[in-house]
């Protein structure tokens, strides 16, 4: 009974003040439409790019997507976008203001949202008053990301390339030194190829050649040293070849021009604004005014009902 009575009272209240409620609701909706227009709220256009990471290796326990997210959100990329599009002027922020940088980064992160999708891709959403600028910023964020990753990789790979170059130079010096020692044995004692010369000396020694006998003595004295040098030269040569293969692999990577994102959704200039959504503002303004008016009228009516009678 009480609920029915309250519902009936509410309906009676609305019917009693219907014209007042209607006028206030319509007026609030009209105000909502006016104040949500471009004259009061700058319309924003949305442009979105979706990309997967490519040609990168994760650091620590993070995934490739998390690494891509960290790099895109880095200060260096934000600074590159701010400078290229002169966002100081675009967002109307005075560079000389004491907290200019704080306001700039607040505006930047309000207008540019970077997040991970449920499918491990990266979504870059840019809202701007100029649809072309929004589209270009989304594209350039990926462009600066490629440049940033390329620089990081080139710096690290450059260190590896330099290490291999130093190692190859040292190996070459060692091989040259061994070859010089072997050459000295050949110059001083005529030992140039121990295995081949040993066979020839055997034939000459049998034939009673004096020169063969002299070379035989030299081979007996310095042959083991020659064999040792030849063995070391071969081993060092194999090591040098292995290092050079690794060096050339890193050098190819160092000199390559790679991209580090696979773009699955290209950004484009929007032909319709995304903010503000005027019908929502109008509807909420009208609904809010309607409910507030009923609440005020309900309080007024009940004050009259329960007000003490004058004596």
Buried (B, 14 or more C-beta within 10 A) or exposed (E): EEEEEEEEBEEEBBEEBEEEBEEBBEEBBEBBBEBBEEEEEEBBBBBBBBBBBBBBEEEEEEEBBBBBBEBBBBEEBBEBBBEEBEBBEBBEBEEEEEEEEEBBEEBBEEBBEBEBEEEEBBBBBBBBBBBEBBBBBBBBBBBBBBBBBBEEBBEEBEEBBEEBBEBBEEBEEBBEBBBEBBEEBEEEBBBEEBEEBBEEBEEBBEEEBEEBEBBBEBBEEBBEBBBEBBEBBEEBBEBBEEBBEEBEEBBEBBEEEEBBBEBEEBBBEBEEBBBBEBEEBBEEBBBBBBEEBBEEBBEEBEEEEEEEEEE
